[in-house]
Amino acid sequence: MPTKQSDVLPADFLVKVAEEFGTPVYVYHAEKIKTQYEKLKQAFSKADTHFFYACKALTNINILKYMRSLGCGLDTVSIQEVQLGLKAGFEPKKIIFTPNCVDLQEIIAAKELGVNINIDNISILEQFGNRFGSSYPINIRINPHIMAGGNYKISTGHIDSKFGISIHQLRHIERIVKSTKLKVTGLHMHTGSEIKDVDVFLRGVEIMLELTEHFPDLESIDLGSGFKVAYQPGDPETDIELLGKKLTDAFNNFNKKLKKPLQLWFEPGKFLVSQSGYFIVKANVIKQTTATVFVGVNSGFNHLIRPMFYDAFHLIKNISNTKGTERIYTVVGNICETDTFGWDRKINEVREGDYLVFYNAGAYGFEMSSNFNSRLKPAEVLVKDGKATLIRKRDTLDDLLKNQVELSL
């Protein structure tokens, strides 16, 4: 199934993928991921910048291996993601572990694996310091109390957020670091996702740079991510080129004053994989009511929860009838909840059996899927060098039962 190496997979190619692998199916385009990564590297090329893919967006091990092949590091939020990263071949020093609300045992497990650890609460900081002192360097996640992000559910730096240690607790942090002899080599912040305003990052870096004088062993400043991508025509995006210029200028000017220059770290997730992803479904039924024409597809929020959970917009197109007359449809799923993917969408005329594609489905699509209604999770396919390859089999009934313990009742 060859296709030209471009940023967008054409409709006829996606139809062939659907015919070969069945639907629903997630499709990821390797060359688009590479384009996004190269864009980031270019924007921040004038500073000592390191990128760590936030794999919570998409953890298929083949995607992790591909990220490693590009030279990217890995940002993880659970010990299982750390283990996946090591299995994918990442060196421990190229992995960041940024959990929240985990117990000390999970932090110790990450320490034993040799990865970079971000500690985000006073309790764990003190416990870790008392136990390990200066023997293992750590990073501290700071909550800068900056409200940012496209949706409250993905804003993580505001005053009511569970993430990070409040900047107002700096004196408490200092007392713990001093009394336990902790070696703090990195400061971390992440204010949220889908940030359009470059100045949010500038305010964040100003705060972080002000904190450096309190931590003499610092080697890096980590600004998380939150870069916004467009989900529909006309959507604003984070101006990566402008951000790169302004941030690197500010960072480099600050570094000139230091005896030991710092590295600048970022943890992009959605920015790297969102636009690489396509979710293909089949139109099961066309159902007309007194007010609405529904397209009922062979999926639901058990496969793609973002529209229902975040009110997220995904462009939906009919790839089986690209020249058909545009009509107004509401696209819904097949589970026992209101699972509306899109209200009143203009889509080329849909016939039962047509394939529809959801664009920008590479981030938090499959990753947040479930077996609700005992529906099977979809397959995943990677397109690289024009070739489509299965990277996850579709669930079977056996997969639903394999961890259940059946009793004789």
Buried (B, 14 or more C-beta within 10 A) or exposed (E): EEBEBEEBBEBEBBBBBBEEBBBBBBBBBBBBBBBBBEBBBEBBEBBBBBBBBBBBBBBBBBBBBBBBEBEBBBBBBBBEBBBBBBEBEBEBEBBBBBBBEBEEEBBBBBBEBBBBBBBBBBEBBBBBBEBBEEEBBBBBBBBBBBBBBBEEEBBBBBEEBEBBBBBEBBEBBEEBBEEBEBBBBBBBBBBBBBBBBBEBBBBBBEBBBEBBEBBEEBBBBBBBBBBBBEBEEEBEEBBBEEBBBBBBEBBBEBBEEEEEBBBBBBBBBBBBBBBBBBBBBBBBEBEEEEEEBBBBBBBBBBBBBBBBEBEBBBBBBBBBBEEBEEBEBBBBBBBEEEBBBBEEBEBBBBEEEBBBBBBBBBBBBBBBBEEBEEBBBBBBBBBBEEEBBBBBEBBEEEEBEEEEEEEEE
